[in-house]
Amino acid sequence: MNKRGHLWGIGVGPGDPGLLTLKALEALKEATVIMAPLASSREESAALQIVKEWVDETRLRVYGFPMTREPDSLAACWREVADEVAALVEKGEKVVFLTLGDALTYSTFNYILQQLAGKIPPECVTTIPGVTSFAAAAAAENFPMVCGEELLAVIPLPDGPLSRVRGLVRESDTVVFMKIGNRLKELMAFVNEEFPDRAAVFASRVGTPGQYLCRDLDRLPEGVDGYLSVLIVRKAGIKP
């Protein structure tokens, strides 16, 4: 009987290969199979682009994930990938699953883990954390996000009106907005209403050659894309 293999879920950070941890690099070098997610609307996996220097095609498997919020379609896709991961681990393969940012913060790997429950032993799974997009954005601008007992809220833009998160925003000292997508204009109107006096950083594709950073939201160009973007806002009276 083959000895079971292992699964590593690796957060590869937002875009700069230099932000990969030593532990992540060790797992990449040891892996016999490297799995990379690919949004169905894109030609290349963003996570794979970050680690391509350490990945050869003979070990690589790319999986398309539908750009939908329809729960049944997503669950079926995650289940299919999880079943393949479980089969590989049972065969003794050393599997790495790549994910942007941190491996357990709004990541695809969260859903794969849920689908793997009961299929492989917990001791066969290791999660390696990565740098989040908002941590990298703050660092790029030397922008302290929170100090002392200040409250930080991390908010993916919800379905429906942004008024749903107004209470949380008003109770927090600093707010990170993620998953902006094509709703940047709507978000800016909300931020202008809730934060008339503020310090802020808007970051798009942080850590990549296409990185764009802006501290003055009033000067944010009209055509800026919200995809792979994050917005950090601190309330008035809190010095960044």
Secondary structure, 3 states (H helix, E strand, C coil): CCCCCEEEEEECECCCHHHCCHHHHHHHHHCCEEEEEEECCCCCCHHHHHHHHHCCHHHEEEEEECCCCCHHHHHHHHHHHHHHHHHHHHCCCEEEEEECECCCCCCHHHHHHHHHCCCCCHHHEEEECCCCHHHHHHHHCCCCCCCCCCCEEEEECCCCCHHHHHHHHHHCCEEEEECCECCHHHHHHHHHHHCCCEEEEEEECCCCCCCEEECCHHHCCCCCCECCEEEEEEECCCCC
